[in-house]
């Protein structure tokens, strides 16, 4: 029995050496990539505050009411979450959002022609407008997962931009929304993570996750066999160890391998189990992890497409009276509802949240927590009761900056925490109980024990060196009989 366990231990060690080294090296690389990142993987970007062409929104020849009528007659859409008129390069677009989590419909505001899915030429305009001094270098067709949508994958493009802010922008084909931004560091991290840490070599997540977990299970067995062998304390004079007995180098390596394995094996096992949970959250079970189970499929709020909406010209007159010192044209007008109150969300700068106005032109203040919670409740499955937790700031990907939010905990099956914009009532983030468990596991996996970056990074590096020592001494033990010409 002991001989068979020793043989299994040796063979598993051989087979799993490459995956183990891949995990160690990629973990070190990812740590180095993010060590001095000022905003982590979110990156730092200077968004263009204005469209490159000064176009007045009242130059649209199609009215918002006409767009509503077309949505009703041509697509059978009875209600809208919001309707937005915005400038894009030399064009004006209407973007209609049927529900909070649906893909949008985009129309030319002059001809009324439907534009989505947006062509590469239109998305090139969007990409060129996104970041200051960063022209488009190339586009690549892609699909993208995103937590804001109820579809599995979103048609998108990877837009590579150069100039002063080289980056990759992932833009949706429905409205040109920026789903993600990847600077050089983020792309490097993503490459190490996907290729060497979770071993997702193609889009076939099921295949590669199965192989990944098989490797993890193999390492757990390798560790268990190592502890058995240490407990049994195999006799040094056994036939299988005659070669090692003649090799002082092999004997020292074997002794060190046993000692390092006792210390590092348990920690490695914990790390593998935690890592398996983390990838389960970020991979196969990402929908419930991101809170998609809380999407209300029967949402029926918003405004009816039979409404008569105020024209851009009338809105601009009222807003200009409230803000007489605007130097550039208004960038976007959004017609939406806050509860039962129709409002306009006015974007004066693309790098700032919109300002909310009542339909008589009065700027509105921030929502009360209960009003914001009632809005969010409409978008949570079952419209459950909620508890107000407090206020905070959450990163809003559209602006790549935190915005003031209210936090609520809903009594849905996932006990979902929902963060709602204090200005517009829009849901910025959903965090179910599944997500909230992630933080302590991630801290364990990254050795974030003390909260001091230098100390925690040192602890992580020490563990990686410990595992590397186990691997190296194991290889010496295996090769030592061959080196000395005494194959056992």
C-alpha positions in Angstrom: 0.0 0.0 0.0 2.8 2.4 1.0 4.6 1.7 -2.3 1.5 2.4 -4.3 0.8 5.7 -2.5 4.5 6.7 -3.1 4.2 5.8 -6.8 0.9 7.8 -7.1 2.6 10.7 -5.3 5.5 10.7 -7.7 3.4 10.5 -10.8 0.9 13.2 -9.7 3.9 15.4 -8.9 5.3 14.9 -12.4 1.9 15.6 -14.1 1.0 18.6 -12.0 4.4 20.4 -12.0 3.5 22.5 -15.0 0.0 23.7 -13.8 1.5 24.4 -10.4 4.3 26.5 -11.8 1.7 28.3 -14.1 -0.4 29.2 -11.1 2.6 30.5 -9.1 4.1 32.5 -11.9 0.8 34.0 -13.0 -0.1 34.9 -9.4 3.3 36.7 -9.0 2.8 38.5 -12.4 -0.8 39.6 -11.5 0.5 40.9 -8.1 3.3 42.9 -9.8 0.9 44.3 -12.4 -1.6 45.6 -9.9 1.0 46.6 -7.2 1.3 50.2 -8.3 -2.0 50.6 -10.2 -3.6 53.8 -8.9 -7.2 52.6 -9.5 -6.7 48.8 -9.6 -8.1 47.0 -12.7 -10.6 49.9 -13.3 -7.7 52.0 -14.6 -7.5 55.7 -14.9 -8.9 57.4 -18.0 -9.6 61.0 -19.1 -13.0 60.8 -20.8 -13.8 63.3 -23.5 -16.2 65.8 -21.8 -17.8 66.9 -25.1 -18.7 65.6 -28.5 -16.1 66.6 -31.1 -18.7 68.4 -33.1 -20.9 71.0 -31.5 -24.4 69.9 -32.6 -27.5 71.4 -31.0 -29.9 68.6 -30.0 -32.9 70.7 -31.3 -31.5 70.1 -34.9 -33.1 66.6 -34.8 -35.9 66.5 -37.3 -37.5 63.4 -35.7 -39.3 64.2 -32.5 -39.2 62.0 -29.4 -43.0 61.5 -29.7 -42.5 60.1 -33.2 -39.9 57.7 -32.0 -42.3 56.5 -29.3 -45.1 56.0 -31.9 -42.7 54.0 -34.1 -41.6 51.8 -31.2 -45.2 51.0 -30.5 -46.3 50.4 -34.1 -43.2 48.6 -35.5 -42.0 46.7 -32.4 -45.0 46.4 -30.1 -43.1 48.2 -27.3 -45.7 49.6 -24.8 -43.4 51.0 -22.2 -39.8 52.5 -22.0 -37.3 52.7 -19.2 -35.8 55.8 -20.9 -35.4 57.5 -24.2 -32.2 59.5 -24.9 -31.2 62.0 -27.6 -27.5 62.4 -27.9 -24.8 63.7 -30.2 -22.3 61.2 -31.7 -19.6 62.8 -33.9 -21.5 64.6 -36.7 -24.8 62.7 -36.0 -27.7 62.7 -33.6 -29.1 59.4 -32.3 -32.2 58.4 -30.3 -31.5 55.5 -28.0 -34.5 53.7 -26.6 -34.2 51.4 -23.5 -37.3 49.1 -23.3 -36.5 47.7 -19.8 -33.7 48.4 -17.3 -31.8 45.2 -18.4 -32.7 44.9 -22.1 -30.5 45.8 -25.1 -31.3 49.3 -26.5 -32.7 50.3 -29.9 -30.8 53.1 -31.7 -32.3 55.4 -34.4 -30.9 58.2 -36.5 -32.5 61.4 -35.2 -32.6 63.0 -38.7 -33.8 60.1 -40.9 -35.4 57.9 -38.3 -33.5 54.9 -39.7 -32.8 52.2 -37.1 -29.0 51.9 -36.6 -28.5 49.0 -34.3 -26.6 46.6 -34.4 -24.2 49.5 -34.9 -21.7 49.0 -37.8 -18.0 49.2 -37.4 -17.9 52.6 -39.0 -20.3 54.0 -36.5 -18.6 52.3 -33.6 -15.3 53.8 -34.8 -16.8 57.2 -34.4 -17.9 56.3 -30.8 -14.5 54.9 -30.0 -12.7 58.0 -31.3 -14.9 60.2 -29.1 -14.4 58.2 -25.9 -11.0 59.2 -24.5 -9.1 62.5 -24.8 -6.4 62.4 -27.5 -6.8 58.7 -28.3 -7.6 57.9 -31.9 -8.9 54.5 -33.1 -6.2 52.0 -34.1 -8.5 49.1 -35.0 -11.8 47.2 -34.3 -12.4 43.5 -33.7 -15.8 41.8 -33.5 -16.5 40.2 -30.1 -19.2 39.3 -27.6 -19.1 40.4 -24.0 -20.6 39.4 -20.7 -22.0 42.3 -18.7 -23.8 42.4 -15.4 -26.3 45.1 -16.4 -28.0 43.0 -19.1 -30.4 40.1 -19.1 -28.9 38.5 -22.2 -26.0 36.0 -21.8 -23.6 37.7 -24.3 -23.8 41.1 -25.8 -22.7 41.8 -29.4 -19.7 44.1 -29.1 -16.4 45.2 -30.6 -13.0 45.6 -29.1 -11.9 49.0 -30.1 -8.1 49.6 -29.7 -7.2 53.2 -29.3 -3.7 54.7 -29.4 -2.4 58.2 -28.6 -1.9 59.5 -25.1 -4.2 56.9 -23.6 -3.6 53.5 -25.3 -6.4 51.2 -24.3 -8.9 48.6 -25.4 -12.6 49.7 -25.2 -15.3 47.1 -25.3 -18.3 48.8 -27.0 -21.8 47.3 -27.3 -23.4 47.2 -30.7 -26.8 48.2 -29.5 -25.9 51.8 -28.5 -22.1 52.0 -28.3 -22.0 51.9 -24.6 -18.6 51.3 -23.0 -18.9 48.0 -21.3 -15.2 47.8 -20.2 -12.0 49.7 -20.5 -8.7 47.9 -20.5 -5.4 49.8 -20.3 -2.0 48.2 -20.8 -1.9 46.9 -17.2 -5.4 45.6 -17.2 -4.8 43.7 -20.5 -1.6 42.2 -19.1 -3.4 41.1 -15.9 -6.3 39.6 -18.0 -3.8 37.7 -20.1 -2.0 36.2 -17.2 -5.2 35.4 -15.4 -7.1 33.8 -18.3 -4.2 31.9 -19.8 -2.2 30.7 -16.8 -4.3 31.1 -13.7 -7.7 29.8 -14.6 -6.5 28.1 -17.9 -9.4 29.3 -20.1 -7.7 28.9 -23.4 -10.8 29.2 -25.6 -14.5 30.3 -25.1 -15.4 26.7 -24.1 -15.7 27.4 -20.4 -17.2 24.0 -19.6 -14.2 22.1 -21.0 -11.5 24.2 -19.5 -13.2 24.6 -16.1 -13.5 20.8 -15.9 -9.7 20.4 -16.7 -8.9 23.2 -14.2 -10.8 21.5 -11.4 -9.3 18.2 -12.3 -5.9 19.7 -11.9 -7.0 21.2 -8.5 -8.3 17.8 -7.4 -5.1 16.2 -8.5 -3.1 18.6 -6.4 -5.3 17.9 -3.4 -4.7 14.2 -3.8 -0.9 14.9 -4.2 -1.0 16.7 -0.9 -3.0 14.1 0.8 -0.6 11.3 -0.4 2.3 13.5 0.8 0.9 13.7 4.3 0.3 10.0 4.4 3.9 9.3 3.4 5.1 11.8 6.0 3.0 10.1 8.6 4.2 6.6 7.7 7.8 7.7 7.6 8.9 5.3 4.9 12.1 3.4 5.7 15.1 5.0 4.0 16.5 1.6 3.1 13.6 0.5 1.0 14.4 -0.8 -2.4 12.8 2.1 -4.1 15.1 4.5 -2.2 18.4 2.7 -2.8 19.4 5.3 -5.4 18.6 8.1 -3.1 20.6 6.6 -0.3 23.7 6.7 -2.4 23.0 10.4 -3.2 23.7 12.9 -0.5 22.0 15.5 -2.7 18.9 13.4 -3.1 18.8 12.6 0.7 19.0 16.3 1.6 16.4 17.2 -1.0 14.1 14.4 0.3 14.3 15.6 3.8 13.7 19.3 2.8 10.9 18.2 0.5 9.1 16.5 3.4 9.5 19.4 5.8 8.4 22.0 3.2 5.5 19.8 2.2 4.2 19.5 5.7 4.1 23.3 6.1 3.1 24.3 2.5 0.7 21.4 1.7 -2.1 22.5 4.0 -1.9 26.1 2.9 -1.8 25.1 -0.8 -4.9 22.9 -0.2 -6.8 25.8 1.3 -5.7 28.1 -1.5 -6.9 25.6 -4.1 -10.3 25.2 -2.5 -10.7 29.0 -2.2 -9.5 29.5 -5.7 -12.0 26.9 -7.0 -14.8 28.9 -5.2 -13.6 32.2 -6.7 -13.5 30.9 -10.2 -17.0 29.3 -9.7 -18.2 32.8 -8.9 -16.4 34.6 -11.7 -17.0 31.9 -14.3 -19.6 29.1 -14.4 -21.9 30.8 -11.8 -21.3 34.5 -12.8 -25.0 35.2 -13.3 -26.2 34.5 -9.7 -22.9 36.0 -8.5 -23.5 39.3 -10.2 -27.1 39.4 -9.0 -28.9 38.6 -12.3 -31.2 36.3 -10.4 -32.7 39.4 -8.9 -33.7 41.0 -12.3 -37.5 41.5 -12.3 -38.7 39.9 -15.5 -42.2 41.4 -15.0 -41.0 45.0 -14.7 -43.7 47.3 -16.0 -42.8 50.7 -14.8 -41.3 53.5 -16.9 -43.5 55.5 -19.3 -46.0 54.5 -21.9 -45.1 54.9 -25.6 -48.5 56.7 -26.1 -47.1 59.8 -24.3 -46.5 63.1 -25.9 -42.9 64.1 -24.9 -41.6 67.6 -24.8 -39.5 68.5 -27.8 -35.7 69.0 -27.6 -36.2 72.7 -28.5 -38.6 73.4 -25.6 -36.3 71.5 -23.1 -33.2 73.4 -24.2 -35.0 76.7 -23.7 -35.9 75.8 -20.1 -32.5 74.3 -19.3 -30.7 77.3 -20.8 -32.6 79.6 -18.5 -31.6 77.5 -15.5 -28.0 77.3 -16.7 -27.2 80.4 -18.7 -23.4 80.0 -18.6 -23.1 76.8 -20.6 -20.3 77.3 -23.2 -20.9 74.1 -25.1 -24.1 72.5 -26.4 -26.0 70.1 -24.2 -24.6 66.6 -24.9 -27.7 64.5 -24.2 -31.4 64.7 -23.1 -32.9 61.6 -21.5 -36.7 61.3 -20.9 -37.4 59.0 -18.0 -39.6 58.5 -14.9 -38.7 58.8 -11.3 -41.6 57.0 -9.7 -44.7 58.6 -11.1 -42.9 61.9 -11.9 -41.6 62.5 -15.5 -38.2 64.0 -15.6 -35.4 65.0 -17.9 -31.8 63.8 -17.3 -29.6 66.5 -18.9 -26.0 65.7 -19.7 -23.8 68.8 -19.9 -20.5 66.9 -19.8 -19.9 63.3 -20.8 -17.5 62.8 -17.9 -20.0 63.8 -15.2 -23.4 62.4 -14.1 -26.5 64.0 -15.7 -28.5 66.7 -13.9 -32.2 65.9 -13.3 -34.9 68.4 -14.1 -38.7 68.4 -13.7 -40.7 68.9 -16.8 -41.3 72.6 -15.8 -37.5 73.2 -15.9 -36.7 73.1 -12.2 -33.5 71.3 -11.2 -34.3 68.5 -8.8 -32.3 67.6 -5.7 -31.1 64.2 -4.7 -33.7 61.5 -4.1 -34.6 60.5 -0.6 -33.5 57.1 0.5 -37.1 55.7 0.6 -37.9 57.1 -2.9 -34.7 55.6 -4.3 -35.5 52.3 -2.6 -39.0 52.3 -4.0 -37.6 52.8 -7.5 -35.1 49.9 -7.1 -37.9 47.7 -5.7 -39.6 47.8 -9.1 -36.5 46.2 -10.6 -36.0 43.3 -8.1 -37.8 40.1 -8.7 -41.0 39.7 -6.6 -40.8 43.5 -5.6 -39.8 42.4 -2.1 -39.5 44.5 1.0 -36.1 46.2 1.7 -34.0 47.6 4.4 -32.0 50.8 4.0 -28.4 50.2 4.9 -26.8 53.6 4.3 -25.1 55.8 1.7 -21.8 55.2 -0.1 -20.1 55.7 -3.5 -19.9 53.0 -6.1 -17.9 52.8 -9.3 -20.1 53.5 -12.3 -18.5 52.0 -15.4 -20.1 54.5 -17.8 -18.2 57.3 -16.2 -15.3 55.3 -14.7 -15.8 57.1 -11.5 -17.7 56.6 -8.2 -21.2 58.1 -7.9 -23.1 58.7 -4.7 -25.5 55.8 -4.0 -27.9 54.5 -1.4 -27.5 50.9 -0.3 -30.6 48.6 0.3 -30.9 45.0 1.3 -33.9 43.2 -0.3 -35.8 40.2 1.0 -35.4 38.3 -2.3 -34.0 34.7 -2.4 -30.5 36.1 -2.9 -30.8 38.6 -0.1 -29.5 41.1 -2.6 -27.8 44.4 -1.7 -28.7 47.0 -4.3 -26.8 50.3 -4.7 -29.0 53.0 -6.3 -27.9 56.4 -7.7 -29.0 59.2 -5.4 -29.6 61.5 -8.4 -31.5 59.3 -10.9 -32.6 56.2 -9.0 -30.7 54.0 -11.4 -29.3 50.7 -10.1 -25.5 50.9 -10.2 -24.6 47.6 -8.5 -26.2 44.4 -7.3 -24.5 42.3 -4.7 -26.3 39.1 -3.5 -25.3 37.1 -0.5 -23.2 34.9 -2.9 -21.2 38.0 -3.9 -20.8 39.2 -0.3 -19.1 35.9 0.6 -16.5 36.6 -2.1 -14.6 39.3 -0.3 -13.3 37.2 2.6 -12.4 34.3 0.2 -10.5 36.7 -2.0 -8.7 38.2 1.0 -7.6 34.6 1.9 -6.5 33.8 -1.6 -4.4 37.0 -1.9 -3.1 36.8 1.6 -4.7 40.1 2.5 -4.4 39.4 6.2 -3.0 42.5 7.8 -4.4 45.2 5.5 -0.9 46.5 4.9 0.1 46.0 1.3 3.8 45.5 1.8 3.3 43.0 4.6 0.6 41.0 2.8 2.6 41.0 -0.5 5.6 39.6 1.4 3.5 36.9 3.0 2.1 35.9 -0.5 5.6 35.9 -2.0 6.8 33.7 0.9 4.1 31.2 0.3 4.8 31.1 -3.4 8.5 30.5 -2.7 7.6 27.8 -0.3 5.5 26.0 -3.0 8.3 26.5 -5.5 10.7 25.0 -3.0 8.5 21.9 -2.7 8.4 21.6 -6.5 12.2 22.0 -6.9 13.1 19.6 -4.1 10.6 17.1 -5.5 12.3 17.3 -8.9 15.7 16.9 -7.3 14.5 13.8 -5.5 13.2 12.4 -8.8 16.3 13.2 -10.9 19.0 12.5 -8.3 19.3 8.7 -9.0 19.8 9.5 -12.7 22.3 12.2 -12.1 24.4 9.8 -10.0 24.0 6.9 -12.4 22.1 4.8 -9.9 18.6 4.4 -11.2 16.5 2.6 -8.5 
